[in-house]
Amino acid sequence: GLVVFEEVAGPFGIPDFLAVTGSPALLQRRIKSGFPPLLNEIDAGIVAHLTAVRGKPLGTLVEGLGWKSSTIERRLRGLLRSGVVRDIGDGRLVRHESIVPIGRLHAIETKVRDFRRALRQARTYALWCENYVIVMSSMSEAARAAAVDAVTADCGGLVVGGKWVQRPRARQLIAARRLWGSEHLVAAAMRVGSPALRGRKSVQPEAQLSDPGTSE
């Protein structure tokens, strides 16, 4: 499924729209869990490196994250108190089953003329989104060719005049950043309500803009 949110505050910047592809049930389950959003990068990193079933010892967690053990232990105490993380015995840690990335995030940046500014912003959003799509009202042939080169190098997407010029291609985002971005979307949904939960029509940046998907 596809749901589009307007102006979601992410870890870095606020895209005009945030398209989420995946199962709406994941967002519903996450909100119903009652846990506050994990807006701290270290919290999200810890949880992203754990599974819901197979316990992982602290040493393995520290090694995988690459952060100071004292920092991880300090943040871990709060996660254990809240129930987001549990110790299932012998120091083996698991996360709550509801806390997973709720789908693939695509930042959508709309600009009338300034492509370079849109590209700078989109590349910032790509730090916490799987990909980005830049939507322009119009571009000259020369500007469009340069834009396609820049966007293609990033595996991003470009829409000009309501039509796809370049669809985004699949790219990998590290687990910690992916969950961190997802949790910021959860925070937005908790504050204003999710279109999927309320049954309202989601906001669409362009009537013709269908599921961005990815091209392999």
Solvent accessible surface area in square Angstrom, and as a share of the most:
residue,aa,sasa,rsa
1,G,72,0.70
2,L,51,0.26
3,V,23,0.13
4,V,3,0.02
5,F,11,0.05
6,E,97,0.44
7,E,111,0.50
8,V,4,0.02
9,A,45,0.35
10,G,13,0.12
11,P,26,0.16
12,F,70,0.29
13,G,39,0.37
14,I,98,0.50
15,P,0,0.00
16,D,35,0.18
17,F,27,0.11
18,L,0,0.00
19,A,0,0.00
20,V,13,0.08
21,T,23,0.13
22,G,33,0.32
23,S,55,0.36
24,P,57,0.36
25,A,58,0.45
26,L,52,0.26
27,L,11,0.05
28,Q,58,0.26
29,R,103,0.37
30,R,0,0.00
31,I,38,0.19
32,K,163,0.69
33,S,34,0.22
34,G,59,0.57
35,F,29,0.12
36,P,90,0.56
37,P,32,0.20
38,L,12,0.06
39,L,82,0.41
40,N,53,0.27
41,E,56,0.25
42,I,37,0.19
43,D,13,0.07
44,A,0,0.00
45,G,0,0.00
46,I,0,0.00
47,V,0,0.00
48,A,28,0.21
49,H,55,0.24
50,L,6,0.03
51,T,61,0.35
52,A,29,0.22
53,V,128,0.74
54,R,199,0.73
55,G,15,0.14
56,K,52,0.22
57,P,63,0.40
58,L,54,0.27
59,G,52,0.50
60,T,64,0.37
61,L,1,0.01
62,V,31,0.18
63,E,148,0.66
64,G,48,0.46
65,L,23,0.11
66,G,65,0.62
67,W,83,0.29
68,K,155,0.66
69,S,53,0.34
70,S,70,0.45
71,T,24,0.14
72,I,0,0.00
73,E,68,0.30
74,R,130,0.48
75,R,81,0.29
76,L,12,0.06
77,R,132,0.48
78,G,26,0.25
79,L,8,0.04
80,L,66,0.33
81,R,193,0.70
82,S,56,0.36
83,G,24,0.23
84,V,2,0.01
85,V,1,0.00
86,R,134,0.49
87,D,76,0.39
88,I,60,0.31
89,G,30,0.28
90,D,139,0.72
91,G,35,0.34
92,R,97,0.35
93,L,8,0.04
94,V,1,0.00
95,R,42,0.16
96,H,60,0.27
97,E,105,0.47
98,S,2,0.01
99,I,1,0.01
100,V,29,0.17
101,P,36,0.22
102,I,4,0.02
103,G,7,0.07
104,R,106,0.39
105,L,2,0.01
106,H,3,0.01
107,A,1,0.00
108,I,4,0.02
109,E,5,0.02
110,T,43,0.25
111,K,37,0.16
112,V,94,0.54
113,R,203,0.74
114,D,70,0.36
115,F,26,0.11
116,R,188,0.69
117,R,119,0.44
118,A,0,0.00
119,L,18,0.09
120,R,153,0.56
121,Q,50,0.22
122,A,0,0.00
123,R,110,0.40
124,T,50,0.29
125,Y,8,0.03
126,A,12,0.09
127,L,84,0.42
128,W,0,0.00
129,C,0,0.00
130,E,7,0.03
131,N,2,0.01
132,Y,2,0.01
133,V,1,0.01
134,I,0,0.00
135,V,4,0.02
136,M,2,0.01
137,S,64,0.41
138,S,77,0.49
139,M,33,0.15
140,S,70,0.45
141,E,135,0.61
142,A,82,0.64
143,A,44,0.34
144,R,77,0.28
145,A,59,0.46
146,A,63,0.49
147,A,0,0.00
148,V,39,0.23
149,D,102,0.53
150,A,23,0.18
151,V,0,0.00
152,T,45,0.26
153,A,83,0.64
154,D,39,0.20
155,C,30,0.18
156,G,1,0.01
157,G,0,0.00
158,L,0,0.00
159,V,1,0.01
160,V,8,0.04
161,G,48,0.46
162,G,11,0.11
163,K,153,0.65
164,W,55,0.19
165,V,49,0.28
166,Q,39,0.17
167,R,99,0.36
168,P,0,0.00
169,R,77,0.28
170,A,52,0.41
171,R,68,0.25
172,Q,163,0.72
173,L,28,0.14
174,I,118,0.60
175,A,55,0.42
176,A,11,0.09
177,R,55,0.20
178,R,63,0.23
179,L,3,0.01
180,W,22,0.08
181,G,0,0.00
182,S,1,0.01
183,E,0,0.00
184,H,22,0.10
185,L,0,0.00
186,V,0,0.00
187,A,7,0.05
188,A,9,0.07
189,A,2,0.01
190,M,71,0.32
191,R,158,0.58
192,V,87,0.50
193,G,14,0.14
194,S,0,0.00
195,P,15,0.09
196,A,35,0.27
197,L,69,0.34
198,R,139,0.51
199,G,70,0.68
200,R,126,0.46
201,K,183,0.78
202,S,18,0.12
203,V,68,0.39
204,Q,73,0.33
205,P,22,0.14
206,E,53,0.24
207,A,105,0.81
208,Q,117,0.52
209,L,19,0.10
210,S,61,0.39
211,D,67,0.35
212,P,4,0.03
213,G,30,0.29
214,T,59,0.34
215,S,43,0.28
216,E,181,0.81
